[in-house]
């Protein structure tokens, strides 16, 4: 067994030396690897500098916060009232329905409030710097229909606690990665159910901290259509009417989108998509147009229950030179979320690069009548209405 392992190791070492010492490409490979190593070192240094500044600022903030709690602060009444109103706006959906009055640190609250929010508002107001007492005269209501001042508005979730925010700070991400690695190592060193749970939990925590993406986006569970978001824009030297007409006919998409096999238009803005994914996998779904403004906006989304939920919004804007600026925002939720997205990149399917290439082919189609490396199509074939107008003018 040891001889076999030594043989495999020696073969791997020999292949590696052949790869890097190749007389034709070895020099370029070594130079390319050196450049990547230098770039990675610079990025690591910048990241450590950001983490160090974040830790320093948070430490100072924690110090002054504890110092403030130990030392009673005297705050003028009008300043305290503004602080309370600011805190109300974060935890109350109808802050204008609450009247605030402060006198020598005693805060009086009057008016109406939703019953579900009252349990969150009072503790938050009590934590406002300078509040020494709280006189609650609020009248709770079960819902907004019982009082006109409580109608409309948006529910406030309050201030998210540490590690429960959507975006983590640099120091939180660092501790999350270190904690995830420690949990994974501990779990792998143990056997049984507890070790497996710890290893999986540590891997998920580390991935959450490293990518700074929520668990829903990572796993794809409950993320809806907005798991992965792509945003691109491109300027095409063609009239906005022609560009919009091309995008409106969705059966044109396979002409420049390499991963789209076919788009079959249907009635009432519906269409059926056939898409080729990584590793030769094929996906199909139905989509429906959600917004249609001629020469301005085109939007669509997949119907409920599709394997790959997605949506797209395209804005068309004419430029001063007679061209068109196309702004595209697309979002999709791949199987297994961002984790599945990462595996797709390992298999050679990078959606961002793919979208860049597709837009370059689209630009070539509209401007030169051909998609480089794809097919040759005349501009008249791309825009049948333009051809009809030309025939009418000739006659």
N, C-alpha and C positions, 0 to 999 in steps of 0.2 A: 504493500500500500504506500509506504514512504517512497519507494522507488518510482511508483506511478506519479505521485504528487511532485517529486523532484523533476520528473520528465516533463510533466505539463508546465511546471514553472519555467524550466529551461527553454521549452519551445516558445512560451509566451515572451520571455525575455529576448530570444533571438528574433522573433517576428517584430518586436518593438524596435530593436536596434536596426533591423532592415528598413522599417518604415521611416525612422528618423534620419538614417544615414544613407538613404537612397541618393545616388549621385545626380539624378535628374530633378527630383522634387524635394529631397530632404532639406536642402538649404531654405527653400521657401517655407516648408512646414515648420522648421525650427524657428524661423523669424516670425511666422504667424503666431506660433505658440508663445513666444517671448512677448510679442505685442499684447496678446490677450492677458498674459500674466501681469504685465505692467499696468494695463487698464484695470484689471481686477484689484490690484494693490491700491491704486488711486481711489477707486470706488470704496474699498474697505476703509481707507483712511478718512475719506469724507464722511462715511457713515459713522465711524467711531467719534469723529468730531461733533456730529449732530447729536449723537446720544449723550456725549459728555456735557454739551451745553444744555440739553433738555434736563438731565439729572441735576445739574447745578441750579437751574431756574426753579425746578420743582422743590428742591431741598430748601431754597431760600423762601419760597412761598409757604411751605409747610412750617418753617421756623417762625415766620411772621404771623401765621395763622394761630399757632399755639401761643405765641406771645400775646396776641390780641385777646385770646380767651382767658389768659391769666390776669390780664390787666383790663379792668373795666373801662370802657370807652364812653366818653360823654359826647353825644351827637346832637346837633341842633335839630329842632322838630321838623323843619321843612326838608332837611337832608334825609332824615329817617323816613319821612313819608315817601320820598322818591325812591329810596331803597326798597321799601315794601312794595310799591307799585311795580318796580322792576321785577321783583321776585314773583309777584302775582302773575305777570305776563308769561312766566315760564311754566306755571303749574295750573293755571286757571284759564278755561276757554272763554270766559266772559269777564275779563278784569274790569271793564267799565261799569259793570253792575255792582261793584264793591266800592264803597266809600271808605277812605282811609284817613284817620286823624291821629296825630301823635302829640303827646305832651309829657315831657320829662322822661322819655323812654317807654312810656305806656302807650301801646298802639291799640286803637279802637277800630274794629271792622264792622261796618253796617252795610245792609243791602241784601241781595239775594244771590244764591249760589246753588249749583247742582249738588245733590247729596253725595254722589260718588266722588266729587272733587273735594269736598269739605275735609275728608280724612287726610288728604294729601296737602291741602293748603295750610292748615293750622301748624303742623310741624315745620313746614318750610318757612313760614313767616317768623316762627319763634327762633330760627337759626340766623335771622338777618342781624348783622353786626349793629349793636346799639339798642336792640329790643330788650327791655327789661321786664316787660309784662305784656299780656295780651288780653284784651276785652272783646270777646266774641259775641257780636250781636247779629250775626248773619242768619238769614232765614233759608234753610235748605229746601229744595224742590226735587221731586223724583225725576222729572224730565223737563226739557225746555218748553214743552207745549203749555205748561201751567203758568208761565209768566213771559210777557213779551220781551223783557230784557235778557232772557236766557235762550232766545231762539237764534239759530244760525251759529256761527263761530266754529272753531276747530278745536278738537280735543288735544290738550297738551299732555305729553308723557312725562314731563319733568326733566330734571337733570340726570343724565345717565351716570351710573357709578363706574368706578374704574374697572376696566376689562369688560364692561358691558356696553361701551360705546361702539358705534359703527366703525369709526376709524381710531386706531390706537396710536398713541404717541410713540416716538422713537424708543424711549426707555421702556415703555410697556411691551413693545415688540421684542426688545432684547431679552427681557425677563421671560416673556412668553416662549421664545425660542429655546432659551436655556432650560426652562421648566419642562418644555415638551421633550427635549433630548433626555433630560434626567428621568422623566416618567417612562419614556420608551426603553431606555437602558435598563431601568429597574424591572419593567414588565418582561423584557426579553430574558432577564436573568432568572425569572421565576417560572414555574409551571402551573398549569391549571387555569381556571376561569379568571381569577383575579389578575394574574400576569397578563393574560390576553387583553383584558379590559384596560389595564394600565398602559400597555404598549399602544393599543389603538387610540386611547384618549390622548396620550402624549404625542403621537404622530399628528392627530387632528389639531391639538393645541399649537404644535410647532408650525404646521402648515398655515393655521389661522394667523399666527404672529408674523411669519415670514412674508406672506402674500398681502397682509392687511385687508383681507376680504372676510366677510361674515360667513358663518357656518352654513347658512342657506345657500350662498353663492358657491361655496366650496363643494358641497355635497349635491346641490341641485334640488334639494328637498324643500318645497315651499317657496322657491325663488321666483316662480312664475316665468314670465318671458324675459326678465331682465337679469339673467345670470351673468352673461358676458356681454359687454357693450363695446361697440366699435363706432368710431366717429372719423369720417374722412371728408375732404372736400377737394374739388378739382375744377379747373376752368377749361371750358371747351370752346374752341373758335367756331361756333355755330349758333344760329338764332335760337332763342329760348323756345319758340314754338316747335322747332324741329327736334330739339333735345327732349322736350316734354312729351311730344308725340312718340318718340322712340321708347321712353320709359313706360309710357302708358300701355303700350302693347307688350305685355309681359312675356309673350312667346319669343321676344327678342333676347331675353336674358341668356339662354344657352349660347348665343353668338359670341359673348365675351366673358361669361362666367364659366370657368373651367369645371367647377364642381356641380353645376346645374345641368342635368341631362335633358329635362323637358319641363315646360310650364304650359299647362292646358287651360286656356280661358274658359270660364263658365258664365252662367247667368247671374245677374244682380251683383256684379263685382267680385264674384268668387273665382278661384283658380285652383288647379291641382298641380302640386310641385313634386318633381322627382329629382332627388339630389344624391350625389355620390359622396360618401364620407370617407374618413381615413380607413386604411386596411381593406379597401374595396367594399365597405359596407354601404348599403343603399337605404335611403329613407324617403318616405312619401308623406305628404300632409296636404290639407286643404287650407287656403288662406282667403281672407275677405278684405276688400278695400274699406278702410275706415275714414279716410278723408281725401277728397278730390276737389282741388281748386285749379282749374286750367291754367297752365303756364306758371304756377306758383308752388303748389304743395301736392304731393302724392304720398299716401300712407296706407299701410296694410298690416295685418297681423294674422297669425295662425288661429284656426278655430280651436275650441276647447278639446282637450283630450288627445292632442297630437304627441308623437314621440319626442319631437324637438320643437318646443314652443319658441316662437320668434315673432319679431315685429320689425318694421322698417318705416322711416320717415325721410322723405327727400324734399328739400327746398330748392327751388329754381329761381335764380336772380340774374337778370340781364346785366351785362357789363357795359362800360362806356364804349368799348371798341366793337360792339355788336356781338360779343360772345355770350356765354352763359356760365355762371358759377353754380355748380351743383354741390349741395351740402347734404351728406348722407349720414344718417344715424341708424344703426342696426343693433338689435339686441337679441340674444338667443340663450336658451338654457339647454346645454348639451347633456346627454346622459352622464350622471355622476358629477354634474356641475363643473367647477373649475378644475377639479381633479381629473375628470375626463378630458377637459380641455388641455391640461398639461400632458396627458398621455398621447393625445392626438398630435401635439407638437413633437413629441418624441418619435412618432411614426412619420414625421415629415409633413404634417398638415398644419400649417400656421395660418389661422384665419386672417390675421392682420396683414401679413405679407400677401396672402392670396387676394385680399380685397384691394391692395395696392396694385397688384398685377392686373386684376380684372378692370379696374378703373383706367389703367393705361391702355388696355385693349379697347375699352369703350371710347376713349378719347381718339384713338387711332381710327376706329370705325367711323366716327362722325366727321373727322377732319380729313382723312385720306381715303376712306372707303374700304379699308381692310384692317383686320385684326392680326397683328404680327404673330406668326406662329400658330394661327388658328384657322382662318379661312379668308377668302377674298369675297367681298360683297360691295356692290356699288352703292352710292348714297341714294340713288333712286330706289333701289331695293329696300333700303332701310326706311324710307319715307314714301310710301305709296301715294299719299295725298299730294306730295310735292310733284310726283310724276304726273298725276292727274291734272294738276294746275298747269304744268308745262304743255301737256297735250291740248288743253283748252286754249291756251294762249296761241299755240301754233295754228289751230283751226280758225 
